[in-house]
Amino acid sequence: MYNGIGLSTPRESGTNGYIQSNKFFVRPKTNRVSDSTRPFEGTAGLTTKKPNKEILEHDRKRQIELKLVILEDKLTEQGYTESEIADKLVEARKALEDALQEKDEEEGEVIPTPTRQQKLLRGKYSMY
């Protein structure tokens, strides 16, 4: 017997009397609050993150594209030709982007500069 644990004699027990510790026993954690788990005193545990502007801008562009796809479907059902549909979609895209830009200016958000592709679509630059 070792430290009061195990067999007093291994004779006729089918074991050699070797005592092993249980490696899979998980000790319960203490419920003490340490300094690392305590929230900051000034914020009282409340932290807020600002939304990512790139994600918001991407969502706005997706909304514009969705409206344009719906408009394109309506125009094809009404029997317009492809060139007329393309012209109306360019006009609608410009109107939607301008409306979005005005809305952003009213809210006081930073407006990103348009990309080269957007400038080409608006006709400010020629391709060649």
Chimera marker file (.cmm) of the C-alpha trace (Angstrom):
<marker_set name="trace">
<marker id="1" x="0.000" y="0.000" z="0.000" r="1" g="1" b="0" radius="0.5"/>
<marker id="2" x="1.361" y="3.388" z="-1.032" r="1" g="1" b="0" radius="0.5"/>
<marker id="3" x="0.147" y="6.469" z="0.872" r="1" g="1" b="0" radius="0.5"/>
<marker id="4" x="-2.963" y="4.610" z="1.895" r="1" g="1" b="0" radius="0.5"/>
<marker id="5" x="-3.952" y="4.004" z="-1.728" r="1" g="1" b="0" radius="0.5"/>
<marker id="6" x="-4.087" y="0.693" z="-3.554" r="1" g="1" b="0" radius="0.5"/>
<marker id="7" x="-3.807" y="-2.882" z="-2.467" r="1" g="1" b="0" radius="0.5"/>
<marker id="8" x="-2.199" y="-3.916" z="0.764" r="1" g="1" b="0" radius="0.5"/>
<marker id="9" x="-0.935" y="-6.988" z="-1.035" r="1" g="1" b="0" radius="0.5"/>
<marker id="10" x="-1.205" y="-7.736" z="-4.765" r="1" g="1" b="0" radius="0.5"/>
<marker id="11" x="-1.506" y="-11.500" z="-4.166" r="1" g="1" b="0" radius="0.5"/>
<marker id="12" x="-4.529" y="-13.072" z="-5.941" r="1" g="1" b="0" radius="0.5"/>
<marker id="13" x="-5.819" y="-9.652" z="-7.109" r="1" g="1" b="0" radius="0.5"/>
<marker id="14" x="-4.870" y="-10.080" z="-10.742" r="1" g="1" b="0" radius="0.5"/>
<marker id="15" x="-2.750" y="-6.918" z="-10.684" r="1" g="1" b="0" radius="0.5"/>
<marker id="16" x="0.832" y="-6.209" z="-9.826" r="1" g="1" b="0" radius="0.5"/>
<marker id="17" x="-0.125" y="-3.418" z="-7.434" r="1" g="1" b="0" radius="0.5"/>
<marker id="18" x="1.298" y="-0.580" z="-9.557" r="1" g="1" b="0" radius="0.5"/>
<marker id="19" x="-0.639" y="2.640" z="-8.915" r="1" g="1" b="0" radius="0.5"/>
<marker id="20" x="-1.217" y="5.121" z="-11.772" r="1" g="1" b="0" radius="0.5"/>
<marker id="21" x="-2.757" y="8.545" z="-11.648" r="1" g="1" b="0" radius="0.5"/>
<marker id="22" x="-5.830" y="9.276" z="-13.739" r="1" g="1" b="0" radius="0.5"/>
<marker id="23" x="-4.569" y="11.434" z="-16.637" r="1" g="1" b="0" radius="0.5"/>
<marker id="24" x="-8.075" y="12.207" z="-17.851" r="1" g="1" b="0" radius="0.5"/>
<marker id="25" x="-9.433" y="13.663" z="-14.631" r="1" g="1" b="0" radius="0.5"/>
<marker id="26" x="-10.208" y="17.352" z="-15.120" r="1" g="1" b="0" radius="0.5"/>
<marker id="27" x="-10.066" y="19.382" z="-11.967" r="1" g="1" b="0" radius="0.5"/>
<marker id="28" x="-12.890" y="21.873" z="-11.510" r="1" g="1" b="0" radius="0.5"/>
<marker id="29" x="-11.928" y="25.487" z="-12.023" r="1" g="1" b="0" radius="0.5"/>
<marker id="30" x="-12.105" y="27.882" z="-9.144" r="1" g="1" b="0" radius="0.5"/>
<marker id="31" x="-14.662" y="30.666" z="-9.243" r="1" g="1" b="0" radius="0.5"/>
<marker id="32" x="-12.188" y="33.340" z="-8.294" r="1" g="1" b="0" radius="0.5"/>
<marker id="33" x="-12.078" y="36.485" z="-10.420" r="1" g="1" b="0" radius="0.5"/>
<marker id="34" x="-8.535" y="37.325" z="-11.373" r="1" g="1" b="0" radius="0.5"/>
<marker id="35" x="-7.237" y="40.635" z="-12.614" r="1" g="1" b="0" radius="0.5"/>
<marker id="36" x="-7.103" y="39.369" z="-16.192" r="1" g="1" b="0" radius="0.5"/>
<marker id="37" x="-10.802" y="38.423" z="-16.263" r="1" g="1" b="0" radius="0.5"/>
<marker id="38" x="-12.090" y="41.516" z="-14.461" r="1" g="1" b="0" radius="0.5"/>
<marker id="39" x="-13.557" y="44.112" z="-16.878" r="1" g="1" b="0" radius="0.5"/>
<marker id="40" x="-11.995" y="47.517" z="-17.196" r="1" g="1" b="0" radius="0.5"/>
<marker id="41" x="-13.101" y="49.877" z="-14.485" r="1" g="1" b="0" radius="0.5"/>
<marker id="42" x="-13.818" y="52.821" z="-16.819" r="1" g="1" b="0" radius="0.5"/>
<marker id="43" x="-15.877" y="51.017" z="-19.439" r="1" g="1" b="0" radius="0.5"/>
<marker id="44" x="-17.707" y="48.635" z="-17.082" r="1" g="1" b="0" radius="0.5"/>
<marker id="45" x="-17.264" y="45.851" z="-19.627" r="1" g="1" b="0" radius="0.5"/>
<marker id="46" x="-19.057" y="47.628" z="-22.472" r="1" g="1" b="0" radius="0.5"/>
<marker id="47" x="-17.099" y="47.938" z="-25.677" r="1" g="1" b="0" radius="0.5"/>
<marker id="48" x="-18.488" y="48.937" z="-29.041" r="1" g="1" b="0" radius="0.5"/>
<marker id="49" x="-16.835" y="48.630" z="-32.402" r="1" g="1" b="0" radius="0.5"/>
<marker id="50" x="-17.363" y="50.999" z="-35.275" r="1" g="1" b="0" radius="0.5"/>
<marker id="51" x="-18.744" y="49.359" z="-38.414" r="1" g="1" b="0" radius="0.5"/>
<marker id="52" x="-16.302" y="48.647" z="-41.208" r="1" g="1" b="0" radius="0.5"/>
<marker id="53" x="-16.772" y="51.307" z="-43.896" r="1" g="1" b="0" radius="0.5"/>
<marker id="54" x="-15.717" y="48.955" z="-46.683" r="1" g="1" b="0" radius="0.5"/>
<marker id="55" x="-18.436" y="46.484" z="-45.735" r="1" g="1" b="0" radius="0.5"/>
<marker id="56" x="-21.049" y="49.234" z="-45.543" r="1" g="1" b="0" radius="0.5"/>
<marker id="57" x="-19.988" y="50.587" z="-48.945" r="1" g="1" b="0" radius="0.5"/>
<marker id="58" x="-20.140" y="47.083" z="-50.439" r="1" g="1" b="0" radius="0.5"/>
<marker id="59" x="-23.654" y="46.619" z="-49.052" r="1" g="1" b="0" radius="0.5"/>
<marker id="60" x="-24.768" y="49.914" z="-50.588" r="1" g="1" b="0" radius="0.5"/>
<marker id="61" x="-23.354" y="48.900" z="-53.963" r="1" g="1" b="0" radius="0.5"/>
<marker id="62" x="-25.195" y="45.577" z="-53.739" r="1" g="1" b="0" radius="0.5"/>
<marker id="63" x="-28.458" y="47.408" z="-53.066" r="1" g="1" b="0" radius="0.5"/>
<marker id="64" x="-27.911" y="49.584" z="-56.142" r="1" g="1" b="0" radius="0.5"/>
<marker id="65" x="-27.153" y="46.522" z="-58.276" r="1" g="1" b="0" radius="0.5"/>
<marker id="66" x="-30.289" y="44.788" z="-56.988" r="1" g="1" b="0" radius="0.5"/>
<marker id="67" x="-32.447" y="47.754" z="-57.975" r="1" g="1" b="0" radius="0.5"/>
<marker id="68" x="-30.812" y="47.820" z="-61.407" r="1" g="1" b="0" radius="0.5"/>
<marker id="69" x="-31.458" y="44.113" z="-61.979" r="1" g="1" b="0" radius="0.5"/>
<marker id="70" x="-35.124" y="44.576" z="-61.050" r="1" g="1" b="0" radius="0.5"/>
<marker id="71" x="-35.353" y="47.551" z="-63.418" r="1" g="1" b="0" radius="0.5"/>
<marker id="72" x="-33.701" y="45.547" z="-66.197" r="1" g="1" b="0" radius="0.5"/>
<marker id="73" x="-36.252" y="42.740" z="-65.772" r="1" g="1" b="0" radius="0.5"/>
<marker id="74" x="-39.143" y="45.220" z="-65.943" r="1" g="1" b="0" radius="0.5"/>
<marker id="75" x="-37.739" y="46.848" z="-69.080" r="1" g="1" b="0" radius="0.5"/>
<marker id="76" x="-37.280" y="43.512" z="-70.855" r="1" g="1" b="0" radius="0.5"/>
<marker id="77" x="-40.871" y="42.559" z="-70.009" r="1" g="1" b="0" radius="0.5"/>
<marker id="78" x="-42.062" y="45.867" z="-71.465" r="1" g="1" b="0" radius="0.5"/>
<marker id="79" x="-40.300" y="45.071" z="-74.761" r="1" g="1" b="0" radius="0.5"/>
<marker id="80" x="-37.436" y="47.570" z="-74.889" r="1" g="1" b="0" radius="0.5"/>
<marker id="81" x="-34.398" y="46.806" z="-77.031" r="1" g="1" b="0" radius="0.5"/>
<marker id="82" x="-31.048" y="45.963" z="-75.433" r="1" g="1" b="0" radius="0.5"/>
<marker id="83" x="-29.480" y="49.310" z="-76.374" r="1" g="1" b="0" radius="0.5"/>
<marker id="84" x="-32.411" y="51.227" z="-74.831" r="1" g="1" b="0" radius="0.5"/>
<marker id="85" x="-32.179" y="49.078" z="-71.698" r="1" g="1" b="0" radius="0.5"/>
<marker id="86" x="-28.427" y="49.727" z="-71.418" r="1" g="1" b="0" radius="0.5"/>
<marker id="87" x="-28.956" y="53.501" z="-71.738" r="1" g="1" b="0" radius="0.5"/>
<marker id="88" x="-31.712" y="53.522" z="-69.123" r="1" g="1" b="0" radius="0.5"/>
<marker id="89" x="-29.618" y="51.401" z="-66.745" r="1" g="1" b="0" radius="0.5"/>
<marker id="90" x="-26.692" y="53.845" z="-67.007" r="1" g="1" b="0" radius="0.5"/>
<marker id="91" x="-29.037" y="56.743" z="-66.228" r="1" g="1" b="0" radius="0.5"/>
<marker id="92" x="-30.637" y="54.863" z="-63.335" r="1" g="1" b="0" radius="0.5"/>
<marker id="93" x="-27.230" y="53.898" z="-61.903" r="1" g="1" b="0" radius="0.5"/>
<marker id="94" x="-26.104" y="57.521" z="-61.989" r="1" g="1" b="0" radius="0.5"/>
<marker id="95" x="-29.338" y="58.678" z="-60.323" r="1" g="1" b="0" radius="0.5"/>
<marker id="96" x="-29.103" y="56.010" z="-57.597" r="1" g="1" b="0" radius="0.5"/>
<marker id="97" x="-25.444" y="56.786" z="-56.865" r="1" g="1" b="0" radius="0.5"/>
<marker id="98" x="-26.170" y="60.521" z="-56.701" r="1" g="1" b="0" radius="0.5"/>
<marker id="99" x="-29.103" y="59.916" z="-54.343" r="1" g="1" b="0" radius="0.5"/>
<marker id="100" x="-26.900" y="57.703" z="-52.191" r="1" g="1" b="0" radius="0.5"/>
<marker id="101" x="-24.160" y="60.326" z="-52.148" r="1" g="1" b="0" radius="0.5"/>
<marker id="102" x="-26.621" y="63.050" z="-51.077" r="1" g="1" b="0" radius="0.5"/>
<marker id="103" x="-27.936" y="60.804" z="-48.320" r="1" g="1" b="0" radius="0.5"/>
<marker id="104" x="-24.397" y="60.167" z="-47.081" r="1" g="1" b="0" radius="0.5"/>
<marker id="105" x="-23.624" y="63.892" z="-47.092" r="1" g="1" b="0" radius="0.5"/>
<marker id="106" x="-26.723" y="64.557" z="-44.991" r="1" g="1" b="0" radius="0.5"/>
<marker id="107" x="-25.667" y="61.903" z="-42.477" r="1" g="1" b="0" radius="0.5"/>
<marker id="108" x="-22.160" y="63.346" z="-42.356" r="1" g="1" b="0" radius="0.5"/>
<marker id="109" x="-20.342" y="60.217" z="-43.483" r="1" g="1" b="0" radius="0.5"/>
<marker id="110" x="-17.076" y="60.231" z="-45.361" r="1" g="1" b="0" radius="0.5"/>
<marker id="111" x="-17.711" y="59.733" z="-49.045" r="1" g="1" b="0" radius="0.5"/>
<marker id="112" x="-15.131" y="57.615" z="-50.834" r="1" g="1" b="0" radius="0.5"/>
<marker id="113" x="-13.695" y="58.888" z="-54.065" r="1" g="1" b="0" radius="0.5"/>
<marker id="114" x="-15.122" y="57.113" z="-57.103" r="1" g="1" b="0" radius="0.5"/>
<marker id="115" x="-13.032" y="54.452" z="-58.765" r="1" g="1" b="0" radius="0.5"/>
<marker id="116" x="-11.812" y="54.621" z="-62.349" r="1" g="1" b="0" radius="0.5"/>
<marker id="117" x="-14.523" y="52.205" z="-63.428" r="1" g="1" b="0" radius="0.5"/>
<marker id="118" x="-17.233" y="54.381" z="-61.882" r="1" g="1" b="0" radius="0.5"/>
<marker id="119" x="-15.799" y="57.451" z="-63.611" r="1" g="1" b="0" radius="0.5"/>
<marker id="120" x="-15.822" y="55.597" z="-66.929" r="1" g="1" b="0" radius="0.5"/>
<marker id="121" x="-19.462" y="54.656" z="-66.409" r="1" g="1" b="0" radius="0.5"/>
<marker id="122" x="-20.377" y="58.258" z="-65.697" r="1" g="1" b="0" radius="0.5"/>
<marker id="123" x="-18.590" y="59.383" z="-68.868" r="1" g="1" b="0" radius="0.5"/>
<marker id="124" x="-15.957" y="61.588" z="-67.226" r="1" g="1" b="0" radius="0.5"/>
<marker id="125" x="-13.083" y="59.739" z="-68.929" r="1" g="1" b="0" radius="0.5"/>
<marker id="126" x="-12.831" y="58.165" z="-72.307" r="1" g="1" b="0" radius="0.5"/>
<marker id="127" x="-11.525" y="54.654" z="-72.680" r="1" g="1" b="0" radius="0.5"/>
<marker id="128" x="-8.711" y="55.670" z="-75.086" r="1" g="1" b="0" radius="0.5"/>
<link id1="1" id2="2" r="1" g="1" b="0" radius="0.2"/>
<link id1="2" id2="3" r="1" g="1" b="0" radius="0.2"/>
<link id1="3" id2="4" r="1" g="1" b="0" radius="0.2"/>
<link id1="4" id2="5" r="1" g="1" b="0" radius="0.2"/>
<link id1="5" id2="6" r="1" g="1" b="0" radius="0.2"/>
<link id1="6" id2="7" r="1" g="1" b="0" radius="0.2"/>
<link id1="7" id2="8" r="1" g="1" b="0" radius="0.2"/>
<link id1="8" id2="9" r="1" g="1" b="0" radius="0.2"/>
<link id1="9" id2="10" r="1" g="1" b="0" radius="0.2"/>
<link id1="10" id2="11" r="1" g="1" b="0" radius="0.2"/>
<link id1="11" id2="12" r="1" g="1" b="0" radius="0.2"/>
<link id1="12" id2="13" r="1" g="1" b="0" radius="0.2"/>
<link id1="13" id2="14" r="1" g="1" b="0" radius="0.2"/>
<link id1="14" id2="15" r="1" g="1" b="0" radius="0.2"/>
<link id1="15" id2="16" r="1" g="1" b="0" radius="0.2"/>
<link id1="16" id2="17" r="1" g="1" b="0" radius="0.2"/>
<link id1="17" id2="18" r="1" g="1" b="0" radius="0.2"/>
<link id1="18" id2="19" r="1" g="1" b="0" radius="0.2"/>
<link id1="19" id2="20" r="1" g="1" b="0" radius="0.2"/>
<link id1="20" id2="21" r="1" g="1" b="0" radius="0.2"/>
<link id1="21" id2="22" r="1" g="1" b="0" radius="0.2"/>
<link id1="22" id2="23" r="1" g="1" b="0" radius="0.2"/>
<link id1="23" id2="24" r="1" g="1" b="0" radius="0.2"/>
<link id1="24" id2="25" r="1" g="1" b="0" radius="0.2"/>
<link id1="25" id2="26" r="1" g="1" b="0" radius="0.2"/>
<link id1="26" id2="27" r="1" g="1" b="0" radius="0.2"/>
<link id1="27" id2="28" r="1" g="1" b="0" radius="0.2"/>
<link id1="28" id2="29" r="1" g="1" b="0" radius="0.2"/>
<link id1="29" id2="30" r="1" g="1" b="0" radius="0.2"/>
<link id1="30" id2="31" r="1" g="1" b="0" radius="0.2"/>
<link id1="31" id2="32" r="1" g="1" b="0" radius="0.2"/>
<link id1="32" id2="33" r="1" g="1" b="0" radius="0.2"/>
<link id1="33" id2="34" r="1" g="1" b="0" radius="0.2"/>
<link id1="34" id2="35" r="1" g="1" b="0" radius="0.2"/>
<link id1="35" id2="36" r="1" g="1" b="0" radius="0.2"/>
<link id1="36" id2="37" r="1" g="1" b="0" radius="0.2"/>
<link id1="37" id2="38" r="1" g="1" b="0" radius="0.2"/>
<link id1="38" id2="39" r="1" g="1" b="0" radius="0.2"/>
<link id1="39" id2="40" r="1" g="1" b="0" radius="0.2"/>
<link id1="40" id2="41" r="1" g="1" b="0" radius="0.2"/>
<link id1="41" id2="42" r="1" g="1" b="0" radius="0.2"/>
<link id1="42" id2="43" r="1" g="1" b="0" radius="0.2"/>
<link id1="43" id2="44" r="1" g="1" b="0" radius="0.2"/>
<link id1="44" id2="45" r="1" g="1" b="0" radius="0.2"/>
<link id1="45" id2="46" r="1" g="1" b="0" radius="0.2"/>
<link id1="46" id2="47" r="1" g="1" b="0" radius="0.2"/>
<link id1="47" id2="48" r="1" g="1" b="0" radius="0.2"/>
<link id1="48" id2="49" r="1" g="1" b="0" radius="0.2"/>
<link id1="49" id2="50" r="1" g="1" b="0" radius="0.2"/>
<link id1="50" id2="51" r="1" g="1" b="0" radius="0.2"/>
<link id1="51" id2="52" r="1" g="1" b="0" radius="0.2"/>
<link id1="52" id2="53" r="1" g="1" b="0" radius="0.2"/>
<link id1="53" id2="54" r="1" g="1" b="0" radius="0.2"/>
<link id1="54" id2="55" r="1" g="1" b="0" radius="0.2"/>
<link id1="55" id2="56" r="1" g="1" b="0" radius="0.2"/>
<link id1="56" id2="57" r="1" g="1" b="0" radius="0.2"/>
<link id1="57" id2="58" r="1" g="1" b="0" radius="0.2"/>
<link id1="58" id2="59" r="1" g="1" b="0" radius="0.2"/>
<link id1="59" id2="60" r="1" g="1" b="0" radius="0.2"/>
<link id1="60" id2="61" r="1" g="1" b="0" radius="0.2"/>
<link id1="61" id2="62" r="1" g="1" b="0" radius="0.2"/>
<link id1="62" id2="63" r="1" g="1" b="0" radius="0.2"/>
<link id1="63" id2="64" r="1" g="1" b="0" radius="0.2"/>
<link id1="64" id2="65" r="1" g="1" b="0" radius="0.2"/>
<link id1="65" id2="66" r="1" g="1" b="0" radius="0.2"/>
<link id1="66" id2="67" r="1" g="1" b="0" radius="0.2"/>
<link id1="67" id2="68" r="1" g="1" b="0" radius="0.2"/>
<link id1="68" id2="69" r="1" g="1" b="0" radius="0.2"/>
<link id1="69" id2="70" r="1" g="1" b="0" radius="0.2"/>
<link id1="70" id2="71" r="1" g="1" b="0" radius="0.2"/>
<link id1="71" id2="72" r="1" g="1" b="0" radius="0.2"/>
<link id1="72" id2="73" r="1" g="1" b="0" radius="0.2"/>
<link id1="73" id2="74" r="1" g="1" b="0" radius="0.2"/>
<link id1="74" id2="75" r="1" g="1" b="0" radius="0.2"/>
<link id1="75" id2="76" r="1" g="1" b="0" radius="0.2"/>
<link id1="76" id2="77" r="1" g="1" b="0" radius="0.2"/>
<link id1="77" id2="78" r="1" g="1" b="0" radius="0.2"/>
<link id1="78" id2="79" r="1" g="1" b="0" radius="0.2"/>
<link id1="79" id2="80" r="1" g="1" b="0" radius="0.2"/>
<link id1="80" id2="81" r="1" g="1" b="0" radius="0.2"/>
<link id1="81" id2="82" r="1" g="1" b="0" radius="0.2"/>
<link id1="82" id2="83" r="1" g="1" b="0" radius="0.2"/>
<link id1="83" id2="84" r="1" g="1" b="0" radius="0.2"/>
<link id1="84" id2="85" r="1" g="1" b="0" radius="0.2"/>
<link id1="85" id2="86" r="1" g="1" b="0" radius="0.2"/>
<link id1="86" id2="87" r="1" g="1" b="0" radius="0.2"/>
<link id1="87" id2="88" r="1" g="1" b="0" radius="0.2"/>
<link id1="88" id2="89" r="1" g="1" b="0" radius="0.2"/>
<link id1="89" id2="90" r="1" g="1" b="0" radius="0.2"/>
<link id1="90" id2="91" r="1" g="1" b="0" radius="0.2"/>
<link id1="91" id2="92" r="1" g="1" b="0" radius="0.2"/>
<link id1="92" id2="93" r="1" g="1" b="0" radius="0.2"/>
<link id1="93" id2="94" r="1" g="1" b="0" radius="0.2"/>
<link id1="94" id2="95" r="1" g="1" b="0" radius="0.2"/>
<link id1="95" id2="96" r="1" g="1" b="0" radius="0.2"/>
<link id1="96" id2="97" r="1" g="1" b="0" radius="0.2"/>
<link id1="97" id2="98" r="1" g="1" b="0" radius="0.2"/>
<link id1="98" id2="99" r="1" g="1" b="0" radius="0.2"/>
<link id1="99" id2="100" r="1" g="1" b="0" radius="0.2"/>
<link id1="100" id2="101" r="1" g="1" b="0" radius="0.2"/>
<link id1="101" id2="102" r="1" g="1" b="0" radius="0.2"/>
<link id1="102" id2="103" r="1" g="1" b="0" radius="0.2"/>
<link id1="103" id2="104" r="1" g="1" b="0" radius="0.2"/>
<link id1="104" id2="105" r="1" g="1" b="0" radius="0.2"/>
<link id1="105" id2="106" r="1" g="1" b="0" radius="0.2"/>
<link id1="106" id2="107" r="1" g="1" b="0" radius="0.2"/>
<link id1="107" id2="108" r="1" g="1" b="0" radius="0.2"/>
<link id1="108" id2="109" r="1" g="1" b="0" radius="0.2"/>
<link id1="109" id2="110" r="1" g="1" b="0" radius="0.2"/>
<link id1="110" id2="111" r="1" g="1" b="0" radius="0.2"/>
<link id1="111" id2="112" r="1" g="1" b="0" radius="0.2"/>
<link id1="112" id2="113" r="1" g="1" b="0" radius="0.2"/>
<link id1="113" id2="114" r="1" g="1" b="0" radius="0.2"/>
<link id1="114" id2="115" r="1" g="1" b="0" radius="0.2"/>
<link id1="115" id2="116" r="1" g="1" b="0" radius="0.2"/>
<link id1="116" id2="117" r="1" g="1" b="0" radius="0.2"/>
<link id1="117" id2="118" r="1" g="1" b="0" radius="0.2"/>
<link id1="118" id2="119" r="1" g="1" b="0" radius="0.2"/>
<link id1="119" id2="120" r="1" g="1" b="0" radius="0.2"/>
<link id1="120" id2="121" r="1" g="1" b="0" radius="0.2"/>
<link id1="121" id2="122" r="1" g="1" b="0" radius="0.2"/>
<link id1="122" id2="123" r="1" g="1" b="0" radius="0.2"/>
<link id1="123" id2="124" r="1" g="1" b="0" radius="0.2"/>
<link id1="124" id2="125" r="1" g="1" b="0" radius="0.2"/>
<link id1="125" id2="126" r="1" g="1" b="0" radius="0.2"/>
<link id1="126" id2="127" r="1" g="1" b="0" radius="0.2"/>
<link id1="127" id2="128" r="1" g="1" b="0" radius="0.2"/>
</marker_set>
